[in-house]
């Protein structure tokens, strides 16, 4: 009976049982796409990754990423956590502090900062952002989220930004408002009638941790079957671009800041974001974080 080994990690945290859960199947050779999807449903985390030999010459591994409902072309916490595990266990060797993974969107560079103890801190490089207009009104967004229209800030736009996965960014006025916001698949799907679906990312400049600059939540029940995600790296990079474009972070050639997420789920997470700019153009976008291994085991497949 074939068995497939997996590691269980918490990502974007240095403390067990915080951050975002991740299962990493370290050698997925022999599994079909349908079997990978079944295993992702069985694990029932936001994402599960499956490590395979690469098909691109520059990549050290191919990584396929699945939610319980679908395969993703890329995602942040699975890339960060999978990289940390592969490096920690000697299954991938960085060259000059970096390596390349093959994801659904193609080759992605990750940068590794080895620590004296624990798993390495991993930075994931993102593509340059794409901005799209939003056709939903503030009142419609507020109604979908179960909050009042005046709790959606009028001085910042509702805007979809993508570095591989699209997110609708919704600026809220307070921690109290973001704490009451609801995630309901039908209501969120109706916001995108006539257009492309996007994940919904809520943020406020009010924070719990003084080290953080933004407090965020992410909903995708209408798209990926995720009612709420405790830490979303694929959201953090396009949010960095949104924040820079609209003056929410200082101007400068290289700016870093911290997003706190997952507090409402009792899974506190910290996502580091780095934004590189020259004049009005973006030169780099990276998101990074810590990971911790909390378990491992084998799945049997008849």
SULMOLIN-V61979 format. One line per field, one symbol per residue. psi: psi as a letter, one per 20 degrees, with the letter a starting at -180 (. if undefined). Layout:
psi = ???
This chain:
psi = pqqpqqqpqpqkqjpqjabpqppooinjpiprghhghghhhghkrgqpqoprqqiphiqhqppppprihrqqhrqghhggggggggghjjipoqokjrrpqoahibpppqppnpqhqrqqpppppqrqqppqqpiqrhhgggghikrqhiiopiiqqoqpqqkhpqpopopqhrhgghhipqopggghhhhjpjapqqqopqqqiprgphiqhqpqqpplhigjjogqpipnhihhghhggghghjkiqqqrhopqrppprihhjkmpqpppppppqocjqphqpqqrrrqppirraqpqo.
